Amino acid sequence: MKLTITRQNLHSGLGAVSASIPTRTTLPVLSNVLLETEEDALWISGTDLDVWIRIKVPAQIVEGGSITIPGRKLQELTRELPDEPVDLHIRGHQVEIDCGYSRIKLNGLPSEEFPNLPAIEFEEGWKVPEKSLITLINTTSFAVSQEESRPILNGVLWELDDGRMSMVATNGHRLARTAVKVESTGGRRADLIVPPAALAQVARLFDGDGELTVARGGNHLGFCSESKEVYTRLIDGKYPNYEQVIPKDNDKSARVSRTAMEAAVRRIAVVASASTRRVKLAFENDRVHLDAMTPDLGEAHDEVELDYQGDGIEIGFNANYLLEVLGKMPTQEVKFSFKTAERATTIEPTDGDLEYLCLIMPLRLVD
């Protein structure tokens, strides 16, 4: 293999795949990136066996071939090279790197040792707008469970249907659901449970301007554009019926400035208990009173003006959950809906085209 590539293209490609390189592994080849030539391009791949990332960057190919090279070392080296063309030449299992007056040799491993990409036929996949997919990811994946006792909740449910797709994530105490309309997803329905780590890479790598293809092959899912590919294992199992926990009869509602509420919660959360993060919200006609107290630390009170409909109610929440939800809301005004202090509260944007709902289970106000 022999090629010439700009330092910027090589560095950007390595940066794109670096997130898939494990920091610790018992398989030495997983610390490497796979370099493969194509006509006028170089493919760079990395994987931790859960997520695969593959990026194509322009290059002048003199002689085709493939090899694996220590990924982080090559990235570190490329960052320090002068901004001049980089020549890569493979001799056996070693890469010679020439750039300006710099001459470096790195030992590699045969490309045959690198794990194969999942076998996926993208011709049979769904066409998905990048912008819509990134919106779904950014507004839901924060709510997944971090506990290993229920693996299904460690993933995001992605529901694809013709003309509509949605994502749902929950940890049993909070839930986020977003749906968007699309022209067509291909006419076939699918329910997929996707690890959030893979979705984070999709949101990071794709720029939101075009359309990508999503396809399933066995227990793997692939995301593909002309120059970027992401693959991931799917989570096996049946996702819980989340519709059952979304209340339909909440008869008390409050409309409030998102930024004002977020700022007030952030202030009083400073003195909330480190274990429960509990804050109390007392809603009345024209304002909400926010309180937090930790006996060995102190107490805090704040108020925010709002428009409230219904009988007064006092309700407790985990401050971190509130802040995460308010931070994801796409509008300046949000709507809280309640039934009682013991039942789930929903939070939604008050306008805009996004079909978005978050749910938070309340905390007891008395220990």
SERO-4910 file (N, C-alpha, C, O; in steps of 0.05 Angstrom, whole numbers):
BEGIN
 pado doro    nc1    nc2    nc3   cac1   cac2   cac3    cc1    cc2    cc3    oc1    oc2    oc3
  Met    A     17    -24      0      0      0      0     18     25      0     37     26     15
  Lys    A     11     44    -17     26     69    -19      7     91    -26     -7     88    -46
  Leu    A      8    113    -11    -11    134    -17     -1    161     -6     18    161     10
  Thr    A    -13    182    -15     -8    209     -5    -35    222      4    -55    219    -10
  Ile    A    -34    234     27    -59    245     38    -52    271     53    -30    274     63
  Thr    A    -70    290     54    -65    315     69    -65    308     98    -79    291    108
  Arg    A    -49    323    113    -48    319    142    -76    324    155    -84    309    173
  Gln    A    -90    344    145   -116    350    155   -136    328    151   -151    321    169
  Asn    A   -137    316    127   -155    294    121   -149    270    139   -167    257    149
  Leu    A   -123    263    141   -116    240    158   -123    245    187   -133    227    200
  His    A   -118    269    197   -123    275    225   -153    275    230   -162    265    251
  Ser    A   -169    286    212   -198    287    216   -210    259    215   -228    253    231
  Gly    A   -200    242    197   -210    215    196   -204    199    221   -220    184    231
  Leu    A   -179    202    231   -171    188    256   -188    199    280   -195    184    297
  Gly    A   -193    225    280   -209    236    302   -237    225    302   -249    222    323
  Ala    A   -248    220    278   -275    210    276   -278    182    287   -298    175    299
  Val    A   -257    165    283   -259    137    292   -248    133    319   -252    111    331
  Ser    A   -234    153    331   -220    148    356   -238    141    379   -230    127    397
  Ala    A   -264    150    378   -282    144    400   -289    115    402   -298    106    422
  Ser    A   -284    100    380   -290     71    381   -266     54    389   -269     30    390
  Ile    A   -244     67    393   -220     52    401   -220     48    432   -220     68    446
  Pro    A   -221     24    442   -222     20    471   -196     28    485   -175     26    473
  Thr    A   -199     39    509   -175     48    524   -160     24    535   -136     24    537
  Arg    A   -175      2    541   -162    -22    551   -174    -46    536   -199    -47    533
  Thr    A   -158    -64    528   -168    -88    513   -148   -110    515   -124   -106    517
  Thr    A   -158   -135    516   -141   -159    516   -134   -167    487   -117   -184    483
  Leu    A   -147   -154    467   -140   -160    439   -124   -137    428   -135   -115    423
  Pro    A    -99   -140    423    -82   -118    414    -92   -105    388    -89    -81    385
  Val    A   -105   -120    370   -113   -108    345   -135    -88    349   -139    -70    332
  Leu    A   -150    -89    372   -172    -70    377   -160    -42    383   -175    -22    382
  Ser    A   -135    -41    391   -122    -15    395   -113     -2    369   -105     21    369
  Asn    A   -116    -17    347   -108     -7    321   -132      3    305   -155     -4    311
  Val    A   -126     19    285   -146     27    265   -139     12    239   -116      7    233
  Leu    A   -159      5    225   -156     -9    199   -155     12    177   -173     28    174
  Leu    A   -133     11    161   -131     28    137   -135     12    112   -121     -9    109
  Glu    A   -153     20     95   -159      5     70   -161     26     48   -174     47     51
  Thr    A   -150     19     25   -151     38      3   -174     32    -15   -184      9    -17
  Glu    A   -184     53    -28   -204     51    -49   -195     71    -70   -178     88    -65
  Glu    A   -207     71    -93   -199     90   -114   -202    118   -104   -224    127    -97
  Asp    A   -180    133   -102   -180    161    -94   -189    165    -65   -198    187    -58
  Ala    A   -187    145    -48   -197    148    -20   -184    128     -2   -175    107    -10
  Leu    A   -184    135     24   -174    117     45   -196    113     65   -207    133     75
  Trp    A   -203     88     71   -222     82     92   -207     77    118   -188     62    118
  Ile    A   -217     90    140   -205     86    166   -227     75    184   -249     86    186
  Ser    A   -221     52    198   -241     39    214   -230     34    242   -206     29    246
  Gly    A   -248     35    262   -242     28    289   -266     15    303   -288     19    295
  Thr    A   -260     -2    323   -282    -16    337   -274    -25    364   -251    -30    370
  Asp    A   -294    -27    382   -290    -39    408   -307    -65    410   -312    -75    432
  Leu    A   -316    -74    387   -334    -98    384   -363    -93    391   -380   -110    387
  Asp    A   -369    -69    402   -397    -62    406   -405    -41    386   -428    -41    376
  Val    A   -387    -22    379   -392     -2    359   -369     -2    339   -346     -2    347
  Trp    A   -376     -1    314   -356      2    292   -360     29    279   -383     37    275
  Ile    A   -338     43    274   -339     69    259   -321     66    235   -298     57    238
  Arg    A   -330     75    212   -315     73    187   -318     99    172   -340    108    166
  Ile    A   -295    112    165   -295    138    153   -279    138    128   -257    126    127
  Lys    A   -289    150    107   -274    153     81   -264    181     78   -279    200     81
  Val    A   -237    183     72   -225    210     68   -211    209     41   -200    188     33
  Pro    A   -210    232     27   -196    233      1   -166    228      4   -154    236     23
  Ala    A   -155    214    -16   -126    208    -16   -118    201    -45   -134    193    -61
  Gln    A    -92    205    -50    -81    197    -76    -68    169    -73    -48    166    -60
  Ile    A    -81    149    -85    -73    122    -81    -53    114   -104    -59    115   -127
  Val    A    -29    107    -95     -8     98   -114     -9     68   -117     -7     57   -139
  Glu    A    -13     55    -94    -14     26    -93    -33     17    -72    -31     26    -49
  Gly    A    -53      0    -79    -73     -8    -60    -63    -27    -39    -41    -38    -41
  Gly    A    -79    -30    -17    -72    -49      4    -87    -43     29   -104    -25     30
  Ser    A    -79    -56     51    -92    -52     77    -73    -61     99    -56    -78     95
  Ile    A    -77    -49    123    -61    -56    146    -74    -43    171    -91    -25    168
  Thr    A    -68    -53    195    -77    -40    219    -53    -27    233    -31    -38    234
  Ile    A    -58     -3    245    -37     13    257    -48     22    284    -72     28    287
  Pro    A    -31     24    305    -40     35    331    -54     62    328    -43     82    319
  Gly    A    -80     62    335    -97     85    328    -90    110    342    -87    131    330
  Arg    A    -88    109    369    -83    133    384    -55    144    379    -51    168    378
  Lys    A    -35    127    375     -8    136    368     -8    150    341      6    170    338
  Leu    A    -22    138    322    -23    151    295    -37    178    297    -29    197    283
  Gln    A    -59    179    313    -73    204    316    -55    225    329    -54    249    321
  Glu    A    -41    217    350    -23    235    364     -1    245    346      6    269    346
  Leu    A     10    227    331     31    234    312     21    254    291     34    273    285
  Thr    A     -2    248    280    -13    265    258    -19    293    268    -15    312    253
  Arg    A    -27    295    293    -32    322    305     -7    339    305     -8    363    303
  Glu    A     16    326    309     42    340    312     56    344    285     76    359    285
  Leu    A     47    332    264     61    334    238     58    362    227     38    375    233
  Pro    A     77    371    210     73    397    197     50    395    177     42    373    168
  Asp    A     39    418    170     15    419    152     24    416    124     23    434    108
  Glu    A     34    392    117     44    385     90     33    358     83     23    343    100
  Pro    A     34    350     57     25    324     49     39    302     64     63    303     70
  Val    A     24    281     70     34    258     85     36    234     66     16    226     54
  Asp    A     59    221     65     62    197     49     62    173     67     77    172     87
  Leu    A     45    154     61     44    128     76     53    106     58     43    103     35
  His    A     71     90     67     82     68     51     84     43     69     98     44     89
  Ile    A     70     22     61     71     -3     77     93    -21     67     95    -28     43
  Arg    A    110    -29     86    130    -49     81    127    -72    101    133    -69    124
  Gly    A    116    -94     91    110   -116    109     88   -108    128     66   -101    120
  His    A     93   -110    155     74   -101    175     82    -75    188     76    -70    211
  Gln    A     96    -59    173    105    -33    183     97    -10    164     97    -14    140
  Val    A     89     12    176     81     36    160    103     57    162    111     64    184
  Glu    A    112     66    139    131     88    138    116    114    133    100    115    113
  Ile    A    120    133    150    105    159    148    125    181    142    143    186    158
  Asp    A    122    194    119    139    216    111    122    242    109    102    242     96
  Cys    A    132    263    123    117    289    121    138    310    126    149    313    148
  Gly    A    143    327    105    164    347    108    190    333    113    198    316     97
  Tyr    A    204    341    134    230    329    141    226    306    161    245    293    169
  Ser    A    201    300    168    196    279    188    195    252    175    183    248    154
  Arg    A    207    232    188    207    204    179    200    187    203    216    186    222
  Ile    A    178    173    203    170    156    225    162    129    215    151    126    193
  Lys    A    168    109    231    159     81    225    143     71    248    151     73    271
  Leu    A    119     60    242    102     48    263     97     19    256     91     12    233
  Asn    A     99      2    276     93    -27    272     63    -31    272     48    -20    289
  Gly    A     53    -48    254     25    -54    252     19    -83    255     37    -99    261
  Leu    A     -5    -91    249    -14   -118    249    -29   -123    223    -40   -105    211
  Pro    A    -30   -148    214    -44   -154    188    -73   -146    190    -86   -149    210
  Ser    A    -83   -137    167   -112   -129    167   -130   -152    171   -153   -148    180
  Glu    A   -121   -177    165   -138   -200    169   -145   -205    199   -164   -218    205
  Glu    A   -129   -194    217   -135   -197    245   -156   -178    255   -166   -182    277
  Phe    A   -163   -158    240   -183   -138    248   -211   -150    246   -217   -163    227
  Pro    A   -228   -145    266   -255   -157    265   -270   -148    240   -269   -125    232
  Asn    A   -285   -167    229   -301   -161    205   -324   -142    212   -336   -144    234
  Leu    A   -331   -125    194   -355   -109    197   -380   -127    197   -380   -147    183
  Pro    A   -401   -120    211   -426   -135    210   -436   -136    181   -434   -117    166
  Ala    A   -447   -159    174   -458   -162    146   -486   -150    145   -505   -160    155
  Ile    A   -487   -127    131   -512   -112    129   -516   -104    100   -498    -93     87
  Glu    A   -540   -109     89   -547   -101     62   -562    -74     63   -586    -73     70
  Phe    A   -548    -52     57   -560    -26     59   -581    -21     37   -598     -3     39
  Glu    A   -580    -37     16   -599    -33     -6   -628    -38      4   -647    -29     -8
  Glu    A   -630    -53     26   -657    -60     36   -664    -44     61   -682    -51     76
  Gly    A   -650    -22     66   -654     -6     90   -674     16     88   -689     18     68
  Trp    A   -675     32    108   -693     55    110   -677     80    104   -654     83    111
  Lys    A   -690     99     90   -678    125     85   -688    144    107   -712    147    111
  Val    A   -669    157    120   -676    173    144   -662    200    142   -638    201    137
  Pro    A   -677    222    146   -664    249    146   -645    251    170   -653    245    193
  Glu    A   -621    260    165   -602    262    187   -611    281    209   -609    275    233
  Lys    A   -623    303    201   -632    323    221   -653    311    239   -652    316    264
  Ser    A   -672    297    228   -693    285    245   -682    264    264   -689    263    287
  Leu    A   -663    248    254   -651    227    271   -636    239    294   -638    230    316
  Ile    A   -620    260    288   -604    273    309   -622    286    330   -616    285    353
  Thr    A   -645    297    321   -664    308    340   -674    287    359   -676    291    383
  Leu    A   -682    264    348   -692    242    365   -671    234    385   -677    230    409
  Ile    A   -646    231    376   -625    221    394   -620    241    416   -619    234    440
  Asn    A   -617    267    409   -610    287    429   -632    292    450   -626    301    472
  Thr    A   -657    286    443   -678    292    462   -688    268    478   -706    271    495
  Thr    A   -676    245    473   -685    221    488   -663    205    502   -668    195    524
  Ser    A   -640    202    489   -621    183    499   -610    189    527   -600    171    541
  Phe    A   -613    214    536   -604    220    563   -620    205    585   -610    203    607
  Ala    A   -644    195    578   -661    183    598   -657    153    602   -672    141    617
  Val    A   -638    141    588   -635    112    590   -625    105    618   -613    122    632
  Ser    A   -630     80    626   -621     70    652   -591     64    651   -581     55    631
  Gln    A   -578     68    674   -549     61    676   -546     36    692   -523     26    696
  Glu    A   -567     24    702   -566      0    719   -566    -24    700   -579    -25    679
  Glu    A   -551    -45    709   -548    -69    692   -570    -90    698   -571   -111    685
  Ser    A   -587    -85    718   -607   -105    726   -629   -108    705   -641   -129    704
  Arg    A   -634    -87    689   -654    -89    668   -641    -80    642   -644    -57    634
  Pro    A   -627    -98    628   -612    -90    604   -629    -77    582   -619    -60    567
  Ile    A   -654    -84    581   -671    -72    560   -672    -41    563   -672    -27    544
  Leu    A   -673    -32    588   -674     -3    593   -648     11    590   -646     35    591
  Asn    A   -627     -4    584   -601      8    577   -600     17    548   -580     29    540
  Gly    A   -621     12    533   -623     20    505   -645     39    500   -662     44    517
  Val    A   -645     50    476   -665     69    467   -683     54    447   -673     42    428
  Leu    A   -709     55    452   -728     43    433   -732     62    409   -740     85    412
  Trp    A   -727     51    386   -730     67    361   -752     53    345   -749     31    335
  Glu    A   -774     68    341   -797     58    327   -798     71    299   -801     96    297
  Leu    A   -796     55    278   -797     66    251   -823     56    238   -830     33    239
  Asp    A   -837     75    226   -861     69    211   -861     87    187   -847    107    186
  Asp    A   -877     80    167   -878     96    143   -889    124    149   -912    127    157
  Gly    A   -872    145    145   -881    172    149   -877    182    178   -883    205    183
  Arg    A   -867    165    196   -864    173    224   -843    156    237   -841    132    232
  Met    A   -827    168    255   -809    152    271   -806    166    298   -808    190    301
  Ser    A   -802    149    319   -800    160    346   -779    145    362   -771    123    354
  Met    A   -770    157    383   -751    144    402   -762    148    430   -774    169    437
  Val    A   -757    128    447   -765    128    474   -742    118    491   -729     98    484
  Ala    A   -738    131    514   -718    121    533   -729    125    562   -742    145    567
  Thr    A   -723    107    580   -732    109    607   -714     93    626   -701     74    617
  Asn    A   -712    102    650   -699     86    671   -718     77    693   -709     67    714
  Gly    A   -744     80    688   -764     72    708   -772     95    725   -794     94    738
  His    A   -756    116    727   -763    140    743   -768    164    726   -781    183    735
  Arg    A   -758    164    702   -763    185    683   -765    173    655   -756    150    650
  Leu    A   -777    188    637   -781    178    610   -780    201    590   -790    223    597
  Ala    A   -769    196    567   -769    217    546   -778    203    520   -768    182    513
  Arg    A   -797    216    506   -807    206    481   -809    228    460   -820    250    466
  Thr    A   -798    224    437   -799    243    415   -808    229    390   -800    207    384
  Ala    A   -824    243    374   -833    232    348   -831    254    327   -836    278    333
  Val    A   -823    247    303   -822    266    281   -835    253    256   -835    229    253
  Lys    A   -845    271    240   -856    262    214   -834    262    193   -818    280    193
  Val    A   -834    242    177   -815    240    155   -830    233    129   -852    222    131
  Glu    A   -818    239    107   -832    233     82   -837    203     79   -859    195     72
  Ser    A   -817    187     84   -821    158     82   -796    145     94   -774    154     89
  Thr    A   -801    124    109   -778    108    120   -775     82    104   -760     64    112
  Gly    A   -790     79     83   -787     55     66   -811     36     67   -812     16     53
  Gly    A   -831     43     83   -856     28     83   -857      4    101   -877     -9    104
  Arg    A   -834     -3    115   -834    -26    133   -830    -17    161   -814      1    168
  Arg    A   -846    -28    179   -845    -21    207   -824    -37    221   -819    -60    214
  Ala    A   -810    -24    241   -790    -38    257   -788    -25    285   -791     -1    287
  Asp    A   -784    -42    305   -779    -33    332   -751    -43    339   -746    -67    341
  Leu    A   -732    -24    344   -704    -30    349   -696    -19    376   -703      3    383
  Ile    A   -681    -35    391   -670    -25    417   -640    -21    413   -625    -40    410
  Val    A   -632      5    413   -605     12    404   -589     23    428   -600     39    444
  Pro    A   -565     14    432   -548     25    454   -543     55    450   -538     64    428
  Pro    A   -545     70    471   -542     99    469   -513    107    460   -510    128    448
  Ala    A   -493     91    467   -466     97    458   -464     99    428   -450    116    417
  Ala    A   -478     80    414   -477     81    385   -492    105    374   -483    118    355
  Leu    A   -515    112    386   -530    135    378   -515    161    382   -517    179    366
  Ala    A   -499    162    403   -482    185    408   -462    189    386   -456    212    378
  Gln    A   -451    167    376   -432    169    354   -446    178    328   -434    194    313
  Val    A   -470    169    323   -485    178    300   -490    208    301   -486    222    282
  Ala    A   -499    217    325   -504    246    328   -479    262    325   -480    285    316
  Arg    A   -456    251    333   -431    265    331   -420    266    303   -409    287    294
  Leu    A   -423    245    288   -410    242    262   -426    254    239   -414    266    221
  Phe    A   -452    251    239   -468    260    217   -475    290    221   -482    297    244
  Asp    A   -474    306    200   -477    335    204   -505    345    203   -510    369    207
  Gly    A   -525    328    197   -553    336    198   -563    349    172   -586    359    172
  Asp    A   -547    349    151   -555    363    127   -567    345    106   -582    354     88
  Gly    A   -561    319    107   -569    302     85   -588    279     94   -603    282    113
  Glu    A   -585    257     81   -601    233     86   -583    210     89   -563    207     74
  Leu    A   -588    192    108   -572    169    111   -589    144    109   -614    145    110
  Thr    A   -576    121    105   -590     96    103   -585     80    128   -563     78    138
  Val    A   -607     68    139   -605     52    162   -615     24    155   -636     21    142
  Ala    A   -600      4    162   -608    -24    155   -600    -43    178   -582    -37    193
  Arg    A   -615    -64    179   -610    -85    199   -599   -110    186   -608   -118    165
  Gly    A   -580   -123    200   -570   -148    191   -566   -166    215   -547   -163    231
  Gly    A   -584   -185    219   -583   -202    243   -588   -185    268   -608   -171    270
  Asn    A   -568   -186    286   -570   -171    311   -554   -146    310   -546   -135    331
  His    A   -549   -136    286   -533   -111    283   -549    -90    267   -567    -97    252
  Leu    A   -543    -65    272   -555    -43    258   -533    -26    246   -513    -21    259
  Gly    A   -537    -17    222   -517      0    209   -529     27    200   -552     28    191
  Phe    A   -513     48    202   -520     75    192   -499     82    171   -475     80    176
  Cys    A   -508     90    148   -490     93    125   -496    118    109   -519    123    101
  Ser    A   -475    134    103   -476    154     83   -454    149     63   -441    128     64
  Glu    A   -449    167     45   -428    163     25   -400    159     37   -384    144     26
  Ser    A   -395    173     59   -368    173     70   -366    165     99   -344    166    111
  Lys    A   -389    158    112   -389    152    140   -406    128    145   -428    125    134
  Glu    A   -397    110    163   -412     87    170   -409     82    200   -387     84    211
  Val    A   -431     75    213   -431     67    241   -447     41    244   -469     38    233
  Tyr    A   -436     22    258   -449     -4    263   -451     -9    293   -433      0    308
  Thr    A   -472    -22    301   -475    -28    330   -490    -54    334   -506    -63    317
  Arg    A   -485    -67    356   -502    -89    364   -528    -79    375   -529    -57    387
  Leu    A   -550    -93    369   -576    -86    380   -580   -101    407   -567   -121    412
  Ile    A   -597    -90    424   -603   -103    449   -627   -121    445   -648   -112    435
  Asp    A   -624   -146    453   -646   -166    449   -667   -163    471   -661   -155    493
  Gly    A   -692   -168    463   -714   -168    483   -737   -151    474   -736   -138    453
  Lys    A   -757   -150    491   -782   -134    485   -782   -111    503   -781   -114    528
  Tyr    A   -785    -87    492   -786    -63    508   -812    -61    523   -833    -69    512
  Pro    A   -812    -51    548   -837    -49    563   -857    -31    549   -850    -14    533
  Asn    A   -882    -36    556   -904    -19    544   -904      8    558   -917     12    578
  Tyr    A   -889     26    547   -885     53    560   -911     69    559   -914     87    576
  Glu    A   -929     63    541   -954     79    539   -970     76    564   -985     94    571
  Gln    A   -967     54    578   -983     49    603   -976     68    625   -992     74    642
  Val    A   -951     78    625   -943     96    647   -947    125    641   -943    142    659
  Ile    A   -954    132    617   -958    160    610   -987    168    618  -1006    157    606
  Pro    A   -991    185    637  -1018    192    647  -1034    207    625  -1023    224    611
  Lys    A  -1059    200    624  -1077    213    605  -1097    232    618  -1112    246    605
  Asp    A  -1098    232    645  -1119    247    659  -1107    268    679  -1121    275    698
  Asn    A  -1083    277    674  -1072    299    691  -1089    324    687  -1092    334    665
  Asp    A  -1101    334    709  -1120    356    707  -1110    382    718  -1125    402    719
  Lys    A  -1085    383    726  -1073    408    735  -1050    414    716  -1034    396    709
  Ser    A  -1047    439    709  -1025    446    690  -1014    473    696  -1027    491    706
  Ala    A   -988    476    690   -974    501    694   -957    508    669   -944    490    658
  Arg    A   -959    532    660   -942    542    638   -922    561    650   -929    580    664
  Val    A   -896    556    644   -875    571    657   -852    575    638   -848    559    620
  Ser    A   -837    596    642   -812    601    626   -792    579    632   -786    574    655
  Arg    A   -783    566    611   -764    544    615   -738    554    628   -728    542    647
  Thr    A   -728    577    618   -702    586    629   -705    596    658   -686    592    673
  Ala    A   -727    609    665   -731    618    692   -733    594    711   -722    594    733
  Met    A   -748    574    703   -751    550    720   -725    535    723   -718    526    745
  Glu    A   -710    533    701   -685    518    702   -665    533    720   -651    520    736
  Ala    A   -664    559    718   -646    575    735   -653    572    765   -635    569    781
  Ala    A   -679    573    771   -687    570    799   -681    543    810   -671    540    833
  Val    A   -686    522    795   -680    495    804   -650    492    808   -641    479    827
  Arg    A   -634    503    790   -605    501    792   -595    515    818   -576    505    831
  Arg    A   -608    537    825   -599    551    849   -605    535    874   -588    532    891
  Ile    A   -630    526    877   -637    513    902   -625    485    904   -623    474    926
  Ala    A   -618    473    881   -606    446    881   -579    446    895   -569    425    902
  Val    A   -567    469    898   -541    471    912   -543    459    940   -524    447    949
  Val    A   -566    463    953   -568    453    981   -586    428    983   -594    420   1005
  Ala    A   -593    416    960   -609    392    960   -592    369    970   -567    369    968
  Ser    A   -605    349    981   -591    325    992   -574    312    970   -584    308    947
  Ala    A   -550    305    976   -532    292    957   -543    264    949   -537    255    927
  Ser    A   -558    251    966   -568    224    961   -594    225    945   -597    209    926
  Thr    A   -613    242    952   -639    242    938   -641    264    917   -658    262    899
  Arg    A   -626    285    920   -628    309    902   -656    321    902   -664    332    882
  Arg    A   -670    317    924   -699    325    925   -703    355    928   -690    368    945
  Val    A   -721    365    911   -730    393    914   -760    392    915   -773    375    902
  Lys    A   -772    411    930   -802    412    932   -812    436    915   -801    458    917
  Leu    A   -833    431    900   -846    451    884   -874    454    893   -889    434    893
  Ala    A   -882    478    902   -910    483    910   -923    502    890   -915    525    888
  Phe    A   -942    492    875   -955    507    854   -980    521    864   -996    509    878
  Glu    A   -983    547    857  -1008    562    863  -1014    579    838  -1001    577    818
  Asn    A  -1034    596    840  -1046    609    816  -1025    623    799  -1025    620    774
  Asp    A  -1008    639    811   -991    656    794   -961    650    798   -944    664    786
  Arg    A   -953    630    814   -925    625    819   -921    597    830   -939    584    839
  Val    A   -896    589    828   -888    564    841   -866    570    861   -847    585    855
  His    A   -868    559    885   -848    562    906   -830    537    905   -840    515    906
  Leu    A   -804    542    904   -785    520    903   -769    520    929   -759    541    938
  Asp    A   -766    497    942   -752    494    967   -734    469    967   -741    449    955
  Ala    A   -712    472    980   -694    449    984   -681    452   1011   -675    475   1020
  Met    A   -676    430   1025   -663    431   1052   -647    406   1057   -656    384   1051
  Thr    A   -624    409   1068   -608    388   1078   -599    396   1107   -585    416   1110
  Pro    A   -607    380   1127   -603    389   1155   -575    398   1162   -571    418   1176
  Asp    A   -555    384   1152   -527    390   1160   -514    410   1140   -491    416   1142
  Leu    A   -530    421   1121   -519    439   1101   -534    466   1101   -521    487   1102
  Gly    A   -560    465   1100   -575    490   1099   -601    487   1084   -610    464   1079
  Glu    A   -613    509   1076   -638    508   1061   -639    531   1041   -625    551   1043
  Ala    A   -657    528   1021   -659    548   1000   -688    551    991   -703    531    991
  His    A   -696    575    984   -723    580    974   -721    599    950   -704    616    949
  Asp    A   -739    594    930   -740    611    906   -768    611    896   -784    594    904
  Glu    A   -775    630    879   -802    631    867   -799    638    837   -781    653    829
  Val    A   -818    628    822   -819    634    793   -849    639    786   -866    624    794
  Glu    A   -853    661    772   -880    668    763   -889    649    741   -872    641    724
  Leu    A   -915    642    740   -925    624    719   -955    627    717   -967    642    732
  Asp    A   -966    612    699   -995    611    695  -1004    582    703   -997    563    689
  Tyr    A  -1019    580    725  -1026    554    736  -1056    550    736  -1071    568    743
  Gln    A  -1065    527    727  -1093    520    727  -1098    495    744  -1086    474    739
  Gly    A  -1115    497    764  -1121    474    781  -1117    481    811  -1108    503    818
  Asp    A  -1124    462    828  -1120    465    856  -1090    464    862  -1074    452    848
  Gly    A  -1082    478    884  -1054    478    892  -1043    451    897  -1058    433    905
  Ile    A  -1017    447    892  -1005    421    896   -976    425    904   -962    442    894
  Glu    A   -967    408    922   -939    406    930   -928    380    920   -940    359    926
  Ile    A   -905    380    907   -895    356    895   -864    357    896   -852    378    893
  Gly    A   -852    334    900   -823    332    901   -811    319    877   -822    300    865
  Phe    A   -787    329    869   -773    318    845   -743    315    851   -732    329    868
  Asn    A   -731    297    836   -702    296    835   -693    320    818   -700    322    795
  Ala    A   -676    337    830   -668    362    816   -653    356    790   -655    370    770
  Asn    A   -636    335    791   -621    328    767   -639    320    744   -634    328    721
  Tyr    A   -660    305    750   -679    298    728   -693    322    717   -696    325    693
  Leu    A   -701    340    735   -714    365    725   -696    381    707   -704    391    686
  Leu    A   -671    384    715   -652    400    700   -647    388    673   -645    402    653
  Glu    A   -644    361    672   -639    348    646   -662    352    627   -658    359    604
  Val    A   -687    349    637   -710    352    620   -713    381    611   -717    386    587
  Leu    A   -710    400    629   -713    428    621   -691    436    601   -696    453    584
  Gly    A   -668    425    604   -646    431    586   -651    421    558   -639    431    538
  Lys    A   -668    400    554   -673    389    528   -698    401    514   -701    397    490
  Met    A   -714    416    529   -739    427    518   -732    447    496   -715    465    500
  Pro    A   -745    445    473   -737    463    450   -751    490    449   -747    505    431
  Thr    A   -769    496    469   -784    521    469   -778    537    494   -768    526    514
  Gln    A   -784    563    493   -779    580    516   -800    577    538   -795    584    561
  Glu    A   -823    566    531   -843    561    551   -850    531    551   -852    518    530
  Val    A   -854    520    575   -860    491    578   -885    488    595   -893    505    610
  Lys    A   -897    464    591   -922    458    606   -917    434    624   -910    413    615
  Phe    A   -922    438    650   -923    416    670   -952    408    674   -970    424    675
  Ser    A   -956    381    674   -983    371    679   -982    351    702   -964    334    703
  Phe    A  -1002    353    721  -1002    336    745  -1030    325    749  -1050    333    737
  Lys    A  -1031    305    767  -1056    294    777  -1056    296    808  -1072    310    820
  Thr    A  -1037    282    819  -1032    283    848  -1002    284    853   -986    281    834
  Ala    A   -994    288    878   -966    289    886   -952    262    884   -928    260    887
  Glu    A   -968    241    880   -957    214    880   -955    202    851   -942    182    847
  Arg    A   -968    215    832   -969    205    805   -950    220    787   -941    242    793
  Ala    A   -945    208    764   -925    218    745   -933    246    735   -956    252    730
  Thr    A   -913    263    732   -916    290    720   -905    289    692   -884    278    687
  Thr    A   -919    302    674   -909    304    646   -900    333    641   -912    352    652
  Ile    A   -879    336    624   -869    362    617   -867    362    586   -855    344    574
  Glu    A   -878    383    574   -879    385    545   -873    413    535   -878    432    551
  Pro    A   -863    417    511   -861    444    500   -889    454    494   -907    439    488
  Thr    A   -893    480    496   -920    491    491   -925    498    463   -948    503    455
  Asp    A   -905    499    446   -909    505    418   -888    491    401   -872    475    412
  Gly    A   -887    496    376   -868    483    358   -879    457    347   -900    447    355
  Asp    A   -865    447    327   -875    424    312   -865    397    325   -875    376    317
  Leu    A   -847    398    344   -836    374    355   -855    361    374   -865    373    393
  Glu    A   -861    335    369   -878    319    387   -860    308    409   -848    287    405
  Tyr    A   -859    321    431   -839    315    452   -853    314    479   -868    332    486
  Leu    A   -848    293    494   -859    290    521   -839    278    539   -826    258    533
  Cys    A   -836    290    563   -819    278    584   -836    273    608   -855    287    614
  Leu    A   -830    252    622   -845    243    646   -825    240    669   -803    229    666
  Ile    A   -833    250    693   -817    246    717   -834    236    739   -856    246    744
  Met    A   -825    214    752   -839    204    775   -831    221    799   -808    227    803
  Pro    A   -851    229    816   -845    247    839   -831    232    861   -832    207    863
  Leu    A   -819    247    879   -807    236    903   -825    242    927   -839    262    927
  Arg    A   -825    225    947   -840    230    972   -828    254    985   -803    258    986
  Leu    A   -845    272    996   -836    296   1010   -829    290   1039   -815    307   1051
  Val    A   -837    267   1049   -831    260   1077   -816    233   1077   -826    214   1065
  Asp    A   -793    232   1089   -778    207   1089   -790    187   1109   -779    165   1112
***
